[in-house]
Amino acid sequence: MFGSRKAVTFDPYRGRRKRKLPVWLLLLLLGFALGIAAVIAVEQKLLPPRLSAAESHVIRESFAKADADRTRLQQERDSLQRQVEKISAETQRRDAALSAAQNAARQARADLTVLLATLPPDPRAAQNAVEIRAGRFLARRGSLDYEIVLTRRQASKPLAGVMMVAVAGTSSTGKPTTLTMEPVNLAVEDHEIISGSMRLPEDFTPRQTTVQVLDRPAGRSLGMRVLTVESTKA
């Protein structure tokens, strides 16, 4: 009973068992590790390689240049768009002005037709293919201004010809003199108004004119009329 005794050593952890990590935690950690490895593998195989600092700088400069070019091109496009709008507005304004001018010309032609109808007929209308309906000759010092109205009946196309004017008068000595002006080419449709001026000698006093319309110089007569000359001191 009182035999030899063995020494007893105190161990506070003797009664405790070693604990192991749970399986789910191990699987979770393993999943994390596999996920990270997969991401790294995908980056290495599929994604483009990482750029160096120098390459990144070059790309940034290229992007800045491209953005500046885009801004410049956009400004040029806006400028061209404004020019197109301005040209379009100007074209519309000109079209409106042209339309108004055409309407005014049609109205003027209609008014002229009415006015021509009121003119007295050519005394030789039955003999003339071209009627000399009216004419005015105004003598100035050294010149003779004229306006002549020609008409045709049932004109289907222009009638080509020339107009000749012979001016009869007296010189400073009282001698009768006749001057002939240069021929004027004509293309008479239903009506034609010819105006102009011819030079006269300073000492010549015109009295009357003989107007002739010919089919050509020295050709067949298409119309003739004698008209008096008005004078002025100017």
C-alpha positions in Angstrom: 0.0 0.0 0.0 2.8 2.3 0.8 4.9 0.9 -2.0 6.9 3.1 -4.4 5.0 5.8 -6.2 5.6 7.2 -9.8 5.9 10.8 -10.3 2.9 12.4 -11.9 3.5 15.2 -14.4 0.8 17.9 -14.8 -0.3 18.3 -18.4 -3.2 20.7 -19.0 -3.8 19.5 -22.6 -3.8 15.8 -21.8 -7.5 15.5 -22.0 -8.0 17.4 -25.2 -8.1 15.9 -28.8 -6.5 17.6 -31.8 -9.1 19.4 -33.9 -9.1 19.1 -37.7 -10.3 21.8 -40.2 -13.8 21.1 -41.5 -14.1 19.6 -45.0 -16.2 22.5 -46.4 -13.6 25.0 -45.3 -10.9 23.1 -47.1 -13.1 22.9 -50.2 -13.8 26.6 -50.1 -10.1 27.4 -49.8 -9.4 25.0 -52.6 -12.0 26.7 -54.8 -10.5 30.1 -54.2 -7.1 28.9 -55.1 -8.4 27.2 -58.3 -10.3 30.4 -59.2 -7.2 32.6 -58.8 -5.2 30.1 -60.8 -7.8 30.1 -63.6 -7.9 33.9 -63.7 -4.2 34.1 -64.0 -4.2 31.4 -66.8 -6.9 33.2 -68.7 -5.0 36.5 -68.5 -1.9 34.8 -69.8 -3.5 33.0 -72.7 -6.5 35.1 -73.8 -6.0 38.7 -72.7 -3.4 41.0 -74.4 -0.1 41.4 -72.6 0.3 44.2 -70.1 1.7 47.4 -71.5 4.8 49.0 -70.3 4.9 52.6 -69.1 6.4 53.8 -72.4 3.8 51.9 -74.5 1.0 53.4 -72.3 2.4 56.9 -72.9 2.4 56.4 -76.6 -1.2 55.1 -76.6 -2.3 58.1 -74.5 -0.6 60.5 -76.9 -2.2 58.7 -79.9 -5.6 58.9 -78.3 -5.2 62.7 -77.5 -4.2 63.3 -81.2 -7.1 61.3 -82.5 -9.5 63.2 -80.2 -8.0 66.5 -81.4 -8.5 65.4 -85.0 -12.1 64.3 -84.3 -12.8 67.8 -82.8 -11.3 69.5 -85.8 -13.2 67.4 -88.2 -16.4 68.1 -86.3 -15.8 71.8 -86.5 -15.1 71.6 -90.2 -18.3 69.6 -90.7 -20.3 72.2 -88.8 -18.6 75.0 -90.9 -19.5 73.2 -94.1 -23.1 72.6 -92.8 -23.4 76.4 -92.2 -22.1 77.1 -95.7 -24.5 74.6 -97.2 -27.4 76.2 -95.4 -26.3 79.7 -96.5 -26.0 78.5 -100.1 -29.4 76.9 -99.9 -31.0 80.0 -98.5 -29.3 82.1 -101.3 -30.6 79.7 -103.9 -34.1 79.9 -102.6 -33.8 83.7 -102.6 -32.6 83.7 -106.2 -35.3 81.3 -107.2 -37.9 83.5 -105.7 -36.4 86.6 -107.4 -36.3 84.7 -110.7 -39.9 83.6 -110.4 -40.9 87.2 -109.6 -39.0 88.5 -112.6 -40.6 85.9 -114.9 -44.0 86.9 -113.6 -43.2 90.6 -114.1 -42.0 89.8 -117.7 -45.2 87.9 -118.5 -47.2 90.8 -117.1 -45.1 93.3 -119.1 -45.6 91.3 -122.3 -49.3 91.1 -121.7 -49.4 94.9 -121.2 -47.3 95.4 -124.3 -49.7 93.3 -126.3 -52.6 95.4 -125.2 -50.6 98.6 -126.0 -49.6 97.4 -129.4 -53.3 96.7 -130.2 -54.1 100.3 -129.6 -51.5 101.6 -132.1 -52.8 102.7 -135.5 -52.3 100.2 -138.3 -49.6 100.5 -140.9 -51.1 102.3 -143.9 -49.5 99.7 -146.2 -50.5 96.7 -144.0 -52.0 94.8 -146.9 -48.8 95.0 -148.9 -46.3 94.5 -146.0 -45.3 91.2 -144.4 -43.9 93.3 -141.5 -46.0 96.3 -140.3 -44.2 99.4 -139.1 -46.8 100.4 -136.5 -45.0 103.4 -135.0 -41.7 105.2 -135.0 -40.1 108.2 -133.4 -37.0 110.0 -134.6 -35.5 112.7 -132.4 -32.8 114.9 -133.9 -30.1 116.2 -131.5 -27.0 118.1 -132.4 -24.9 115.6 -134.3 -27.1 112.5 -133.8 -30.5 111.0 -134.5 -32.2 108.9 -131.8 -34.9 106.5 -132.9 -37.5 104.0 -131.6 -39.4 101.8 -134.1 -42.2 99.3 -133.4 -42.6 96.4 -135.9 -45.4 93.8 -135.8 -46.4 90.7 -137.7 -49.7 88.9 -138.0 -49.9 85.1 -137.3 -46.1 84.8 -136.7 -45.2 81.1 -136.2 -41.4 81.7 -136.1 -39.0 84.6 -136.2 -38.6 86.3 -139.6 -35.0 87.3 -140.3 -34.3 90.5 -142.1 -32.6 93.9 -142.0 -33.9 97.4 -141.3 -32.6 100.3 -143.4 -33.3 104.0 -142.6 -32.7 106.8 -145.1 -32.7 110.3 -143.6 -33.7 113.2 -145.8 -32.8 116.8 -144.9 -30.7 119.8 -145.8 -27.2 120.9 -145.2 -26.1 124.2 -143.9 -26.2 125.6 -147.4 -29.8 124.5 -147.9 -28.9 121.8 -150.3 -31.2 118.7 -150.0 -29.3 115.7 -148.8 -30.2 112.1 -147.9 -28.1 110.0 -145.5 -28.4 106.2 -145.1 -27.7 104.6 -141.7 -26.0 101.2 -141.4 -28.4 98.2 -141.7 -29.8 96.7 -138.5 -30.2 92.9 -138.4 -33.7 91.8 -137.2 -35.5 88.7 -136.1 -39.1 89.7 -136.0 -41.6 87.5 -134.2 -45.1 88.9 -133.4 -43.5 92.2 -132.4 -40.1 93.9 -132.2 -39.1 97.2 -130.8 -35.8 98.6 -132.2 -34.1 101.6 -130.6 -30.7 103.2 -131.2 -28.9 106.3 -132.4 -27.0 107.3 -135.6 -24.4 110.0 -136.1 -25.3 113.0 -138.2 -23.1 115.8 -139.6 -23.1 118.9 -137.5 -24.4 121.0 -140.3 -27.2 118.6 -141.3 -30.8 119.2 -140.5 -33.0 116.1 -140.8 -36.6 116.4 -142.0 -38.0 112.9 -142.5 -37.0 109.3 -142.6 -37.9 106.4 -144.8 -37.9 103.1 -142.9 -37.6 99.9 -144.9 -37.5 96.3 -143.7 -35.8 93.9 -146.2 -35.3 90.2 -146.2 -31.6 90.9 -146.8 -29.5 93.9 -147.7 -30.6 95.2 -151.2 -33.2 92.4 -151.1 -37.0 92.1 -151.2 -39.0 94.6 -149.3 -41.0 93.3 -146.3 -42.3 96.7 -145.2 -41.8 100.5 -145.6 -43.0 103.7 -144.0 -42.2 107.4 -144.1 -41.9 109.1 -140.7 -41.2 112.7 -139.7 -38.2 113.8 -137.5 -38.7 115.7 -134.3 -35.9 118.2 -133.4 -34.5 119.5 -130.1 -32.0 122.1 -129.3 -30.1 119.8 -126.9 
